[in-house]
Amino acid sequence: MIGLAVGTQVMAMPNAQMLSYTCAGCYGANGASNGPLIPSLVDLSKDYLVEAMQAYKK
């Protein structure tokens, strides 16, 4: 009998740190954007930001 080896690739679920790299590309590492086209997040309150993200999710 001849066996066939099939490789499988396991994809890891992204964690918060991995996902934050996407945000940091536009908003900067500390939430302060580098230009006028993207608003800074650094001065927003936590409550406002959570509400905005929940509204976006809907």
Long-range contacts (C-beta under 8 A, 24 or more apart in sequence): none
